[in-house]
Amino acid sequence: MDLTVDVLICGAGIAGVSTAYHLAQKHGVRDILLVDQNSPLSLTSDHSTECYRNWWPGPGGSMVALMNRSLDIIERLAIESNNVFNLNRRGYLYSTADPSKVADLINESHTISQIGAGPLRIHKGGSIDHFYQPAQPHAYWDQPTGADLITETDLIHKHFPYLTEDVVAVLHVRRAGWLSAQQLGMYLLESAKSHGVKFLQNRVTDIDTKHGCIASVRLEDGTRIRTKAFINAAGPNIREVAQMVGIDLPVYSELHLKVAFKDHLNVLDRDAPMLIWNDAQYLPWNSDERELLIEDVDFQWMLGEMPPGVHTRPEGGADSQIILMLWEYCSESVEPAFPIPIDSQYPEIVLRGLVKMLPGLQSYIGKAPKPVIDGGYYTKTRENRPLIGKLPIEGVYVLGALSGFGIMASPAAGELLAAQVTGSPLPPYAPSFSIDRYDDPQYQRLIESWDAGGQL
Ligand SMILES: Cc1cc2nc3c(=O)[nH]c(=O)nc-3n(C[C@H](O)[C@H](O)[C@H](O)COP(=O)(O)OP(=O)(O)OC[C@H]3O[C@@H](n4cnc5c(N)ncnc54)[C@H](O)[C@@H]3O)c2cc1C
């Protein structure tokens, strides 16, 4: 079978769906085909923690600008849809029990605030302090921006009584929270379909080019589709799909898992923000466990220092007792494979890591309810910025390397790619995400010295 379309998008995850939405809804492109070997929004986009924030470190502030734009779009969509995707704005709460870290936390927060993430309010307990405004658990509109850095421990324990007594400072990032990624994606997909976008379940297996331009795309069942624009939004497969036109994208993938767990003792307040522990730690093993671990070369590492960043949040409505728990304690580059491999020790390790921040979780050690584990791949560039834009073959584009921020970034990333495909004016942050950035020797030098952190 032979078909012709104006735009073919490979991948109906949140990135492809958002691009289709913007092309159809904003630019009036009618003949768009989304092709995915799976159901829409069922791969990585269905297994995230569904969180967002505009608080991003990194030179130049382009990640902050991209996220601010994305959140403008997400908030507009929430208003227009009567918040069908349950957007909240409870914030991210970064905590530390290490007094020597507080000065750095304040300095980094000033830097991020100054590159566009909003004002920083410091609460030290003095008479000239700003008033700390707690988050309204279900509001998403008319809420504080920027961040509140609190070192007054009475104030910390008043608002976050479930945190350990040891905590000395918290940073409450305010343009942050979570949403239902599936519902947001379906809302975008349905709107795109109502503007003529079509979906086809099939696998892209080959791409033909002619004189340096896209010519046609071949599918697993033999169908050939002629097109003038091909968008590679294949998530963990963007590298493989780009190789079909002879381009080697500078990306790699890491496996990231997530645990859902029934907190039947109600340790975590159902109205809590996203909670992140900023300190490295040693896991709390008892002496019997310690002895067993010392004897086993495969498990000895669990006695060593573990990295900062273990995090959790409540999931679901008022009747739910589910909490999500994550910790990236051993990220390494792997070839994406499905179904994803599950590490059965992960829930126990994350739970023990969280006890440091939330001592009430100690009650579950050795008698935790059966967890549900899922996850997917963070496909990333070296400096952890996405790839959005043209590739060196006329009519071929990429939207990917969305790492652990694809849900929050895709509304603006899809908008940016749609502007490129239609030759529309581009926002100032566009060059920061183009693959051409790697041609700039100054950029190459910058990323050599750059701590590509900031990712949970
Ligand atoms: C554990 C975890 C937690 C996360 N938490 C967050 C979070 O809190 N906030 C956030 O913003 N982000 C988070 N992320 C990241 C986010 O989920 C991803 O960045 C995002 O889903 C990527 O979307 P995508 O559309 O690029 O990829 P995907 O959702 O993977 O979609 C790509 C699609 O392409 C299709 N495809 C691939 N190859 C082909 C082919 N040859 N032919 C046809 N179809 C093809 C696939 O079937 C798939 O449907 C998290 C990710 C993980 C794994």
The ligand as a MOL file (V3000), in Angstrom:
LIG
                    3D

  0  0  0     0  0            999 V3000
M  V30 BEGIN CTAB
M  V30 COUNTS 53 58 0 0 0
M  V30 BEGIN ATOM
M  V30 1 C 10.6160 6.2160 36.1840 0
M  V30 2 C 10.4270 7.4890 35.3930 0
M  V30 3 C 9.9760 8.6340 36.0340 0
M  V30 4 C 9.7890 9.8140 35.2910 0
M  V30 5 N 9.2840 10.9170 35.9260 0
M  V30 6 C 9.0490 12.0460 35.2080 0
M  V30 7 C 8.4640 13.1820 35.8370 0
M  V30 8 O 8.1650 13.1750 37.0390 0
M  V30 9 N 8.2330 14.2760 35.0790 0
M  V30 10 C 8.5540 14.3270 33.7380 0
M  V30 11 O 8.3480 15.3670 33.1270 0
M  V30 12 N 9.0940 13.2620 33.1200 0
M  V30 13 C 9.3430 12.1310 33.8140 0
M  V30 14 N 9.8890 11.0390 33.2080 0
M  V30 15 C 10.3290 11.1610 31.8110 0
M  V30 16 C 9.1790 11.0420 30.8230 0
M  V30 17 O 8.3590 9.9450 31.1450 0
M  V30 18 C 9.7750 10.8840 29.4160 0
M  V30 19 O 10.7300 11.8850 29.1660 0
M  V30 20 C 8.6870 10.9890 28.3600 0
M  V30 21 O 7.6430 10.1120 28.6280 0
M  V30 22 C 9.2770 10.7090 26.9820 0
M  V30 23 O 8.2310 10.8310 26.0600 0
M  V30 24 P 8.4580 10.4120 24.5680 0
M  V30 25 O 7.2040 10.7150 23.8430 0
M  V30 26 O 9.7340 11.0100 24.0710 0
M  V30 27 O 8.7540 8.8380 24.6260 0
M  V30 28 P 7.7540 7.5860 24.7710 0
M  V30 29 O 6.6640 7.8590 25.7190 0
M  V30 30 O 8.6290 6.4190 25.0020 0
M  V30 31 O 7.1080 7.4830 23.3350 0
M  V30 32 C 7.8700 7.0650 22.2150 0
M  V30 33 C 6.9650 6.2320 21.3400 0
M  V30 34 O 7.6530 5.9050 20.1330 0
M  V30 35 C 7.2310 4.6200 19.7510 0
M  V30 36 N 8.2390 4.0660 18.8130 0
M  V30 37 C 9.5470 3.8480 19.0690 0
M  V30 38 N 10.1360 3.3570 17.9560 0
M  V30 39 C 9.1820 3.2550 17.0090 0
M  V30 40 C 9.1800 2.8200 15.6630 0
M  V30 41 N 10.3020 2.3730 15.0440 0
M  V30 42 N 8.0050 2.8350 14.9720 0
M  V30 43 C 6.8720 3.2800 15.5710 0
M  V30 44 N 6.8150 3.7070 16.8460 0
M  V30 45 C 7.9640 3.7180 17.5490 0
M  V30 46 C 7.1130 3.8530 21.0270 0
M  V30 47 O 6.2420 2.7430 20.8750 0
M  V30 48 C 6.5620 4.9120 21.9750 0
M  V30 49 O 5.1530 4.8490 22.0990 0
M  V30 50 C 10.0800 9.8390 33.9040 0
M  V30 51 C 10.5270 8.6880 33.2650 0
M  V30 52 C 10.6980 7.5170 33.9850 0
M  V30 53 C 11.1640 6.2860 33.2810 0
M  V30 END ATOM
M  V30 BEGIN BOND
M  V30 1 1 1 2
M  V30 2 1 2 3
M  V30 3 2 2 52
M  V30 4 2 3 4
M  V30 5 1 4 5
M  V30 6 1 4 50
M  V30 7 2 5 6
M  V30 8 1 6 7
M  V30 9 1 6 13
M  V30 10 2 7 8
M  V30 11 1 7 9
M  V30 12 1 9 10
M  V30 13 2 10 11
M  V30 14 1 10 12
M  V30 15 2 12 13
M  V30 16 1 13 14
M  V30 17 1 14 15
M  V30 18 1 14 50
M  V30 19 1 15 16
M  V30 20 1 16 17
M  V30 21 1 16 18
M  V30 22 1 18 19
M  V30 23 1 18 20
M  V30 24 1 20 21
M  V30 25 1 20 22
M  V30 26 1 22 23
M  V30 27 1 23 24
M  V30 28 2 24 25
M  V30 29 1 24 26
M  V30 30 1 24 27
M  V30 31 1 27 28
M  V30 32 2 28 29
M  V30 33 1 28 30
M  V30 34 1 28 31
M  V30 35 1 31 32
M  V30 36 1 32 33
M  V30 37 1 33 34
M  V30 38 1 33 48
M  V30 39 1 34 35
M  V30 40 1 35 36
M  V30 41 1 35 46
M  V30 42 1 36 37
M  V30 43 1 36 45
M  V30 44 2 37 38
M  V30 45 1 38 39
M  V30 46 1 39 40
M  V30 47 2 39 45
M  V30 48 1 40 41
M  V30 49 2 40 42
M  V30 50 1 42 43
M  V30 51 2 43 44
M  V30 52 1 44 45
M  V30 53 1 46 47
M  V30 54 1 46 48
M  V30 55 1 48 49
M  V30 56 2 50 51
M  V30 57 1 51 52
M  V30 58 1 52 53
M  V30 END BOND
M  V30 END CTAB
M  END
